[in-house]
Amino acid sequence: MERREALKNLGFGSMALFTSTVFFGALQGCSSAVELDWKPVYLSPEEASQLGKICEGIMPKTSTPGAIEAGVPSHLDSALANIYRNREAEYFKRGLNVFVANFNANQEVSFVKATTEQMTEAINSYFDKYEADKDILRNYRAEFRKEGEKDDVFVETYFVTNVVDSTIWSYFSSELVGKEVMAYDPIPGKYEGCIPYEPGQKAWSNV
């Protein structure tokens, strides 16, 4: 598997589970059905496995830990459990199910047999569509402010835009990534607010 080739700022994540800037990786890798080693609280075991597969597609294991190793799926499930009375938790869960159903209906391979690269390509295709037709996200944001039942198109759009944002936020705020991937200093010295950036220098951990 190759390292992540790029992280593109897509700027769509105004209504994510977590507040952050949306990034998405043009990634390559391989994957299969995700086996759970944790007990989901909000999602069903099948939904949790599906979410894990998608999260790993967004941040796969390469020479650095992937989303599953960093505990991203369980973190997102816990976040959903904490806001389960909020309509956005319902949007996320419904959107996950719509995403999987549409993947199975429109891709040459079933969701459970898809590789990480195929999962990434599928999600990227949504953002290509959003980029080509600005009205999709404009209408989505307008609909979000309205009361009433939401259709499958809305909840799928909600899920796609938010699962990327939330996965990246959760990944880079995890203890594993903070200590093993980013620059980590458990006993920092004096604060220096302006230090010249060196090419290739790691971002500092916030854990």
Sequence and secondary structure as in RCSB ss.txt:
>XXXX:A:sequence
MERREALKNLGFGSMALFTSTVFFGALQGCSSAVELDWKPVYLSPEEASQLGKICEGIMPKTSTPGAIEAGVPSH
LDSALANIYRNREAEYFKRGLNVFVANFNANQEVSFVKATTEQMTEAINSYFDKYEADKDILRNYRAEFRKEGEK
DDVFVETYFVTNVVDSTIWSYFSSELVGKEVMAYDPIPGKYEGCIPYEPGQKAWSNV
>XXXX:A:secstr
      EEE    SS SS S  EEE           SS  SSS HHHHHHHHHHHHHHS  SSS  TTTTTHHHH
HHHHHHHTTTSHHHHHHHHHHHHHHHHHHHHSSS GGG  HHHHHHHHHHHHHHHHH HHHHHHHHHHHTS S  
 HHHHHHHHHHHHHHHHHHHHHHSHHHHHHTSB  SS  S  S     TT   B   
